Amino acid sequence: MKDRKKPEGHHLETLMIHGGGRPDTATGAPLPPIAQSNAFSYKSAEQLERVFAGREPGYIYSRIANPTVSFLENRIAFLEGGMAALAAASGMNAISTLAATLCGAGGQIVSSRTIFGGTYSLFSKTLPHLGIETVFADATSPNALAAAISDRCRMVFVETISNPAMDVADLAAIAEVTKKAGVPLVVDSTVTTPYLIRPREFGADLVVHSTSKFINGHGTAIGGILVDSGSFDWRSERHPHLEEFVRKAGPFALMAALRQRYGRDLGGCQSPMNAFLQTVGLETLAVRMDRHCSNTASLATFLKQHPAVRRVGYPGLTDNRFYQLASRQFGGKFGSILTFELANKEQSFRLINSLRLATNLANLGETRTLVIHPASTIFQDCADKEKEIGGVTSGLIRVSVGLEHCEDIIGDFAQALQNIA
Ligand SMILES: *Cc1c(COP(=O)(O)O)cnc(C)c1O
């Protein structure tokens, strides 16, 4: 394996600022100008004909491709060590477009049963309406995933660290299963970002991010992205509908299918303005993640010794069941999401209402520390069984630890915990 921190001869910190992008040739601007234009003009009918036919490179219409969005796509593909990337209107849009493209009616997804609430709703409610079924399995057991894969399976989907269950998937072990079965492995690495892990190096065929979270970093723009690692052979028996794109584009078949058919027709393009904001955010991802992770480790340690706290979910605690695996996969960093459990809902509400700094809000990966009570919000509509699987108890609180001074964050939780006694 290549040096985790110096994958392309430069450190990841450097690639976030320089990788896969050059200053704008027309203006010299190091960040891409915001090409806030729906379409792009050509001098001659002959030239536009060539661009439409793909015989000459060029932008046509921003639902298909846009220069500002391409800049972000190239940079993230580069960071992930992938072959190509496609930006989408949101993380959900990246996942739903991919699922529609790979599966089609009659196809099946095998998914981790502890996944982001929006993805769970997509897989369990929306896609069945379109004829795509999902089998949910325990992703902490590669054998359970293997047993769930049938002839109709078109993709396996897992998250690096799920929340609020805080499960860590053993990607190398899962990739062994998916390779044997000939199914593409899709990894949602939103909470780990390209700074903690390049899932491709552990066998992921496709990587998705909600760029709304840490990549943007400031909670200012929704977006998603999908990276093809280049490891899956799309001449696959499970995906015969991609054959025409294999003929046209070879290893780039999936990207061609997305750009020229499924992604284009479903229409979930990322806006140039949002791509610009994600690109700006990405430049500081490494320094932000370092602080996010160290603050979270400190808060987890504080909460763990507090008498009112029954349990802390954070893979960075040495007695956590995923500690060894997480250390290995994420290079000694453990992300900035933690959960902790109080006695009941009343205590949790009292704590949230007593926090002065932490913001009660349904997002993660922002500069500020965020808290939410999952059972009464994100999981409000879920059955008790689903809550149990997700580890969502009535006293559970999820924290996305921000970039404030660590003593101020701990101080805020300390004073709020005093109020619940
Ligand atoms: C937020 C999130 C998504 C969905 O992304 P949006 O940009 O909100 O659509 C998907 N997966 C994970 C892990 C997320 O946290």
The ligand as a MOL file (V3000), in Angstrom:
LIG
                    3D

  0  0  0     0  0            999 V3000
M  V30 BEGIN CTAB
M  V30 COUNTS 15 15 0 0 0
M  V30 BEGIN ATOM
M  V30 1 C -25.8490 13.8050 5.7490 0
M  V30 2 C -25.4970 12.4650 5.2990 0
M  V30 3 C -25.9650 11.9600 4.0800 0
M  V30 4 C -26.9210 12.7440 3.1860 0
M  V30 5 O -26.3270 13.9100 2.7020 0
M  V30 6 P -27.1720 15.2280 2.3060 0
M  V30 7 O -26.1270 16.0910 1.7050 0
M  V30 8 O -27.7850 15.7590 3.5550 0
M  V30 9 O -28.1950 14.7870 1.3290 0
M  V30 10 C -25.5710 10.6970 3.6920 0
M  V30 11 N -24.7670 9.9550 4.4700 0
M  V30 12 C -24.2960 10.4010 5.6540 0
M  V30 13 C -23.4080 9.5240 6.4570 0
M  V30 14 C -24.6420 11.6660 6.1050 0
M  V30 15 O -24.1950 12.0970 7.2870 0
M  V30 END ATOM
M  V30 BEGIN BOND
M  V30 1 1 1 2
M  V30 2 1 2 3
M  V30 3 2 2 14
M  V30 4 1 3 4
M  V30 5 2 3 10
M  V30 6 1 4 5
M  V30 7 1 5 6
M  V30 8 2 6 7
M  V30 9 1 6 8
M  V30 10 1 6 9
M  V30 11 1 10 11
M  V30 12 2 11 12
M  V30 13 1 12 13
M  V30 14 1 12 14
M  V30 15 1 14 15
M  V30 END BOND
M  V30 END CTAB
M  END
